[in-house]
Amino acid sequence: MQNADQVSGYGLLLVWLALTGLYLMGWQGWWRDNLVMYSGYLILGYALWRWPPSAWLVIPAGILSLVVTEWSAITASLAAGEYTSAGWFSYKTLNTALIAALVFYLAMRWGERLPVRLKNGVSNLSRYSLGIYLLHPLFLWPVRAFDLYPGPSWVMIPVWTVVAAGLAMGASVLLARYRLTSWLVP
């Protein structure tokens, strides 16, 4: 029975990964629904936790996806003369799912080996990760709405990533402190 569970889990995961690939290629269809695309991350996290794959599969795929994503966004921005991600930073795309798998896998696999201070930082970050995930678009919205790109794309993309994640983390910590708002960032 356990093998059937693993086979069906990986089967569902592969279907979702294929859908994220279709999304990245711009194909239209029912799979573009937010519920379908975002809920796949729950399947991905469960599969990585329950049936950890080989490092030889996850690490190269994640690193390659990270390099291709950054290269594609930066070159597209340079060619356009302004910031454009061309969809490469969407949570609904295959490259982003593979990068998320890499981060999750590394944290899960080598998290126990970290120095205590860094381990505590990662643990604290993971405590607020859902809040960061939910709140970071609020901090990226003004960047896009008001074209807040005073520098070259290869500088501004990493800067705004760090700024938005930091602000989302701070907001998550503040919201979690009060009983009235803690449910917003479980």
ABEGO torsion letter per residue (X at the ends): XAAAAAAAAAAAAAAAAAAAAAAAAGBBEAAABAAAAAAAAAAAAAAAAABBBBAAAAAAAAAAAAAAAAAAAAAAAAAAGBBBAGGAABAABAAAAAAAAAAAAAAAAAAAABBAAAAAAAAAAAAAAAAAAAAAAAAAAAAAAAGBBABBAAAAAAAAAAAAAAAAAAAAAAAAABAAAAAABX
